[in-house]
Amino acid sequence: MTRDRMRLAQFGVGRWGNHLLRNFLALESVDVVAVVEPRTAQHATIRDKFHLTPEFNLTADAEAVLADPAVDAVAIATPAATHYPLIKTALKNGKHVLAEKPLTLDVAECEELCQLAAAHGVQLVIDHTYLFHPVVRQGLAVLSEQPLGTLRYGYATRTNLGPVRPDVDALWDLSIHDITIFNHWLGETPIAVTAQGQIWLQGNRASQRLFPTGLADVAWLRLFYPSGFEATIHVSWANPDKQRRLGMVGDRGTLIFDEMQADAPLVLKRGEFTPDGIYFVPTNLAQEAIDIPPSEPLKQVCEHFIDCVTQQQPSLISSGPVGTDLVKVLVALSRSLNQAGQRVAVE
């Protein structure tokens, strides 16, 4: 890219696409030159909300925008099932890509897209927003000092009443966040998984490949890491008890990330056992709220994408291969769920 300002087109202005577009429009280093939204009935609302001029290229014609040589980069915020053809075409046309998670729903497709990006000399960055969250970054810094001692296990709960997606199940939509955090904090990826779930709302959304009986509304997952660490995750979009809480437990304490605690989202709880005869006595009990620097994670994602493009350097945080590794885990989880909770190797 030789221009001072990156000329970007965004695909999709749904729930998350709204946030992406807001951030890109606010960045001085970006010219948003087109927005592709297939729901033409929403065009007037989009123009009004984002103060787009009548001349601005708001269109449903994805092919024309992908073929436009004046477009340097694209941001993909469309349903996951549409990612592969859009990203493949963009990469073949020499455009840098920022894609909403998951990269695709298929491991082979993910690997092909990574190879295409490398072959065409363009950047492929995945919007795993939590990797740019100040709590996750600060949590990694805390863990580097090993205050938890020997790590033992982790747990996470992510529940709310919606939003219900029609393209992937709650497992794919929600657990990817917590898997991302565990992988990032541990510096490793699972070697095996198990999953069980229930379907209530969309049994009619069956897909033979990933969702043969419909889209699960709730799932309980276990991740097995090569170090021996294990994590359990509970996700549901059918539970009005909203929780977004993740913990890592060691033999000297627990680090907790609780998004519902706005004043203290990251807390280190210290404590360990001291043997006393046949008993074990809790000792060294303490609690510390970790200071978190203010920042908007999605803005950090957008700026990181621009830096990767400007410097012609693959992302060291959320690259195509990172997105591929996460899809491998999710595919294995779906296989386990479809096999009534059988342990499945991550391949």
C-alpha positions as CSV (number, residue, x, y, z in Angstrom):
1,M,0.0,0.0,0.0
2,T,1.5,3.3,-1.1
3,R,-1.2,5.7,0.0
4,D,-0.9,7.7,3.2
5,R,-4.5,6.7,4.1
6,M,-5.8,3.1,3.8
7,R,-8.9,2.9,1.6
8,L,-11.1,0.4,3.2
9,A,-14.4,-1.3,2.4
10,Q,-16.5,-2.9,5.1
11,F,-18.8,-5.9,4.5
12,G,-21.7,-6.3,6.9
13,V,-23.3,-3.7,9.2
14,G,-25.0,-6.0,11.7
15,R,-24.6,-6.0,15.5
16,W,-20.8,-6.2,15.4
17,G,-20.4,-4.5,12.1
18,N,-21.9,-1.4,13.6
19,H,-19.1,-1.2,16.1
20,L,-16.4,-1.9,13.5
21,L,-17.7,0.8,11.1
22,R,-17.9,3.4,13.9
23,N,-14.2,2.7,14.8
24,F,-12.9,2.8,11.2
25,L,-14.8,6.0,10.4
26,A,-13.2,7.7,13.4
27,L,-9.6,6.7,12.4
28,E,-7.6,9.4,10.6
29,S,-5.4,6.9,8.9
30,V,-8.4,5.3,7.1
31,D,-10.7,6.3,4.3
32,V,-13.9,4.2,4.4
33,V,-14.7,4.2,0.7
34,A,-17.5,1.6,0.6
35,V,-19.9,-0.3,2.8
36,V,-21.5,-3.5,1.5
37,E,-24.7,-4.5,3.2
38,P,-27.0,-7.0,1.4
39,R,-30.1,-5.9,3.4
40,T,-31.0,-3.0,1.2
41,A,-33.9,-2.0,3.5
42,Q,-31.3,-1.0,6.1
43,H,-29.4,1.3,3.8
44,A,-31.3,4.5,4.8
45,T,-30.8,3.7,8.5
46,I,-27.1,3.1,8.0
47,R,-26.6,6.4,6.1
48,D,-28.4,8.3,8.8
49,K,-26.7,6.6,11.7
50,F,-23.2,7.1,10.4
51,H,-23.8,10.5,8.6
52,L,-22.9,9.0,5.2
53,T,-23.4,11.4,2.2
54,P,-25.8,10.5,-0.6
55,E,-22.7,10.0,-2.8
56,F,-21.1,7.5,-0.5
57,N,-20.9,4.0,-1.9
58,L,-23.3,2.0,0.2
59,T,-24.2,-1.0,-1.9
60,A,-25.3,-4.6,-1.9
61,D,-22.9,-5.5,-4.8
62,A,-20.0,-7.3,-3.1
63,E,-18.4,-8.4,-6.3
64,A,-18.0,-4.9,-7.6
65,V,-16.3,-3.7,-4.4
66,L,-14.0,-6.7,-4.2
67,A,-12.9,-6.1,-7.8
68,D,-12.3,-2.4,-7.3
69,P,-8.5,-1.7,-7.5
70,A,-9.0,1.5,-5.5
71,V,-9.8,-0.6,-2.4
72,D,-6.7,-1.5,-0.3
73,A,-8.4,-3.5,2.4
74,V,-11.6,-5.0,3.6
75,A,-13.2,-5.7,6.9
76,I,-15.5,-8.7,7.0
77,A,-18.4,-8.6,9.5
78,T,-20.8,-11.0,7.8
79,P,-22.2,-14.4,9.0
80,A,-19.5,-17.0,9.5
81,A,-20.7,-19.2,6.7
82,T,-20.1,-16.4,4.2
83,H,-16.5,-15.7,5.2
84,Y,-14.7,-18.2,3.0
85,P,-15.8,-16.9,-0.4
86,L,-15.6,-13.3,0.5
87,I,-12.1,-13.5,2.1
88,K,-10.8,-15.8,-0.7
89,T,-11.9,-13.3,-3.4
90,A,-10.5,-10.4,-1.4
91,L,-7.1,-12.0,-1.0
92,K,-6.9,-13.1,-4.6
93,N,-7.6,-9.5,-5.6
94,G,-4.6,-8.3,-3.4
95,K,-6.6,-6.8,-0.6
96,H,-5.7,-7.0,3.1
97,V,-8.4,-8.5,5.2
98,L,-9.6,-8.0,8.8
99,A,-12.2,-10.8,9.4
100,E,-14.6,-11.2,12.3
101,K,-14.2,-14.5,14.2
102,P,-14.4,-17.3,13.5
103,L,-12.2,-17.2,10.4
104,T,-14.4,-19.8,8.7
105,L,-16.3,-23.0,9.8
106,D,-13.8,-25.3,8.2
107,V,-10.1,-26.0,9.0
108,A,-9.1,-26.7,5.4
109,E,-10.6,-23.4,4.3
110,C,-8.8,-21.5,7.0
111,E,-5.5,-23.1,6.0
112,E,-6.1,-22.2,2.4
113,L,-6.8,-18.6,3.2
114,C,-3.6,-18.3,5.2
115,Q,-1.7,-19.7,2.3
116,L,-3.4,-17.3,-0.1
117,A,-2.6,-14.3,2.1
118,A,1.1,-15.3,2.1
119,A,1.1,-16.0,-1.7
120,H,-0.4,-12.6,-2.5
121,G,1.7,-10.6,0.0
122,V,-1.3,-9.3,2.0
123,Q,-2.2,-9.3,5.6
124,L,-4.9,-11.5,7.1
125,V,-5.9,-10.5,10.7
126,I,-8.7,-12.0,12.7
127,D,-10.8,-9.9,15.1
128,H,-10.3,-11.9,18.3
129,T,-11.2,-8.8,20.3
130,Y,-10.3,-10.2,23.7
131,L,-6.7,-10.5,22.7
132,F,-6.7,-6.7,22.6
133,H,-8.7,-6.3,25.8
134,P,-6.8,-4.4,28.5
135,V,-7.8,-7.0,31.2
136,V,-6.5,-9.9,29.1
137,R,-3.3,-8.0,28.4
138,Q,-2.8,-7.1,32.1
139,G,-3.8,-10.6,33.1
140,L,-0.9,-12.0,31.0
141,A,1.5,-9.6,32.6
142,V,0.3,-10.7,36.1
143,L,0.6,-14.4,35.2
144,S,4.2,-13.9,33.9
145,E,5.1,-13.2,37.6
146,Q,3.7,-16.7,38.5
147,P,1.7,-15.5,41.5
148,L,-0.6,-18.6,41.2
149,G,2.2,-21.1,41.7
150,T,1.6,-24.3,39.8
151,L,-1.4,-23.9,37.5
152,R,-4.0,-26.6,38.1
153,Y,-7.2,-25.8,36.2
154,G,-9.5,-23.1,34.7
155,Y,-13.2,-22.4,34.4
156,A,-15.4,-20.0,32.6
157,T,-19.1,-19.1,32.3
158,R,-20.5,-17.0,29.5
159,T,-24.3,-16.7,29.5
160,N,-27.0,-14.2,28.6
161,L,-30.5,-14.2,27.0
162,G,-29.4,-13.8,23.4
163,P,-28.4,-12.7,20.9
164,V,-29.4,-16.0,19.2
165,R,-27.5,-16.5,15.9
166,P,-29.1,-18.4,13.0
167,D,-25.7,-19.5,11.4
168,V,-23.7,-21.1,14.3
169,D,-24.6,-22.5,17.7
170,A,-23.8,-21.1,21.1
171,L,-20.7,-23.2,21.3
172,W,-19.2,-21.5,18.2
173,D,-20.5,-18.1,19.0
174,L,-19.6,-17.8,22.7
175,S,-16.9,-20.3,23.8
176,I,-14.4,-19.0,21.3
177,H,-13.8,-16.0,23.5
178,D,-12.9,-18.0,26.6
179,I,-10.8,-20.5,24.6
180,T,-8.9,-17.5,23.1
181,I,-8.2,-16.2,26.6
182,F,-7.1,-19.5,28.0
183,N,-4.8,-20.2,25.0
184,H,-3.3,-16.7,25.2
185,W,-2.7,-16.9,29.0
186,L,-1.3,-20.4,28.8
187,G,0.7,-20.0,25.7
188,E,-0.6,-23.4,24.4
189,T,-3.6,-24.9,22.6
190,P,-5.7,-27.9,23.6
191,I,-4.8,-31.3,22.4
192,A,-8.2,-32.8,23.1
193,V,-11.8,-31.7,24.0
194,T,-15.2,-32.9,25.1
195,A,-18.6,-31.2,24.7
196,Q,-22.2,-31.8,25.5
197,G,-25.2,-29.5,24.8
198,Q,-28.9,-29.1,24.4
199,I,-31.1,-27.7,21.6
200,W,-34.4,-26.0,22.2
201,L,-34.9,-23.1,19.8
202,Q,-33.4,-24.1,16.4
203,G,-33.7,-27.8,15.8
204,N,-34.8,-26.8,12.3
205,R,-31.4,-25.3,11.6
206,A,-29.7,-28.6,11.0
207,S,-26.6,-28.8,8.9
208,Q,-25.1,-32.2,8.2
209,R,-21.5,-31.1,8.6
210,L,-21.3,-29.2,11.9
211,F,-24.8,-29.1,13.3
212,P,-26.6,-32.3,12.2
213,T,-29.4,-31.9,14.8
214,G,-29.6,-28.1,15.0
215,L,-28.0,-25.3,16.8
216,A,-27.2,-25.9,20.5
217,D,-28.4,-23.2,22.9
218,V,-26.3,-24.4,25.8
219,A,-23.0,-26.3,25.9
220,W,-20.6,-27.6,28.6
221,L,-17.0,-28.0,27.4
222,R,-13.7,-29.4,28.6
223,L,-10.3,-28.5,27.2
224,F,-7.3,-30.6,27.8
225,Y,-3.9,-28.9,27.3
226,P,-0.5,-30.6,26.7
227,S,0.8,-29.2,30.1
228,G,-1.9,-31.1,31.9
229,F,-4.0,-28.0,32.5
230,E,-7.7,-28.5,32.1
231,A,-10.5,-25.9,31.6
232,T,-14.2,-26.2,31.8
233,I,-16.5,-23.8,30.0
234,H,-20.3,-23.2,30.2
235,V,-21.9,-21.2,27.5
236,S,-25.6,-20.4,26.8
237,W,-27.6,-17.8,25.0
238,A,-30.8,-19.0,26.6
239,N,-30.1,-17.8,30.2
240,P,-31.1,-14.4,31.5
241,D,-28.5,-14.7,34.3
242,K,-25.8,-12.8,32.4
243,Q,-22.3,-14.0,33.4
244,R,-18.9,-13.4,31.8
245,R,-16.5,-14.8,34.3
246,L,-13.2,-16.7,33.8
247,G,-10.7,-18.0,36.4
248,M,-7.3,-19.7,36.4
249,V,-6.5,-21.7,39.5
250,G,-3.1,-22.5,40.9
251,D,-1.8,-24.0,44.1
252,R,-1.2,-20.5,45.6
253,G,-4.2,-18.5,44.2
254,T,-6.7,-17.7,41.5
255,L,-6.8,-15.0,38.9
256,I,-10.4,-14.0,38.0
257,F,-11.6,-11.9,35.0
258,D,-15.2,-10.9,35.7
259,E,-16.6,-8.5,33.1
260,M,-19.7,-7.9,35.2
261,Q,-17.6,-6.2,37.8
262,A,-16.9,-2.9,36.1
263,D,-14.9,-1.4,39.0
264,A,-12.6,-4.4,39.5
265,P,-12.8,-6.8,36.5
266,L,-9.4,-8.4,37.3
267,V,-8.8,-9.8,40.8
268,L,-6.0,-11.9,42.2
269,K,-7.1,-14.0,45.1
270,R,-4.1,-15.5,47.0
271,G,-4.3,-18.5,49.3
272,E,-2.8,-21.9,49.8
273,F,-2.9,-24.8,52.2
274,T,-0.5,-25.5,55.0
275,P,-0.5,-29.1,56.4
276,D,-1.5,-29.4,60.0
277,G,-1.4,-33.0,61.0
278,I,-4.2,-34.7,59.1
279,Y,-5.8,-31.4,58.2
280,F,-5.0,-28.6,55.7
281,V,-5.2,-25.0,56.9
282,P,-5.8,-22.1,54.4
283,T,-3.0,-19.6,54.8
284,N,-1.6,-16.4,53.1
285,L,-5.1,-15.3,52.2
286,A,-5.3,-12.0,50.4
287,Q,-7.2,-10.3,47.6
288,E,-5.9,-7.7,45.2
289,A,-7.8,-5.8,42.5
290,I,-5.4,-5.3,39.5
291,D,-5.4,-1.8,38.0
292,I,-6.5,-1.8,34.3
293,P,-5.5,1.0,31.9
294,P,-8.5,2.4,30.0
295,S,-8.8,1.5,26.3
296,E,-11.4,0.3,23.8
297,P,-10.4,-3.2,22.6
298,L,-12.0,-2.9,19.2
299,K,-10.2,0.3,18.5
300,Q,-7.0,-1.5,19.3
301,V,-8.0,-4.2,16.8
302,C,-8.5,-1.7,14.0
303,E,-5.3,0.2,14.8
304,H,-3.4,-3.1,14.9
305,F,-4.8,-4.1,11.5
306,I,-3.6,-0.8,10.1
307,D,-0.2,-1.2,11.6
308,C,0.1,-4.7,10.1
309,V,-0.8,-3.4,6.7
310,T,1.4,-0.3,6.9
311,Q,4.4,-2.3,8.1
312,Q,3.7,-5.3,5.9
313,Q,4.1,-7.6,8.9
314,P,1.8,-10.5,9.8
315,S,0.0,-10.0,13.1
316,L,1.9,-11.3,16.1
317,I,-1.3,-11.3,18.2
318,S,-4.2,-12.4,16.0
319,S,-3.0,-13.8,12.7
320,G,-4.7,-16.2,10.3
321,P,-2.8,-19.2,11.9
322,V,-4.1,-18.1,15.3
323,G,-7.6,-18.0,13.9
324,T,-7.1,-21.4,12.3
325,D,-5.9,-23.0,15.6
326,L,-9.1,-21.8,17.2
327,V,-11.3,-23.2,14.4
328,K,-9.5,-26.6,14.9
329,V,-10.6,-26.5,18.6
330,L,-14.2,-25.5,17.7
331,V,-14.5,-28.2,15.0
332,A,-13.3,-30.8,17.5
333,L,-15.8,-29.6,20.1
334,S,-18.6,-29.9,17.5
335,R,-17.5,-33.4,16.8
336,S,-17.6,-34.3,20.5
337,L,-21.0,-32.6,21.0
338,N,-22.4,-34.6,18.0
339,Q,-20.9,-37.8,19.6
340,A,-22.6,-37.3,23.0
341,G,-19.5,-36.0,24.7
342,Q,-16.9,-38.4,23.5
343,R,-13.3,-37.1,23.9
344,V,-12.0,-35.9,20.5
345,A,-8.4,-35.1,19.6
346,V,-7.7,-31.6,18.2
347,E,-6.1,-32.1,14.8
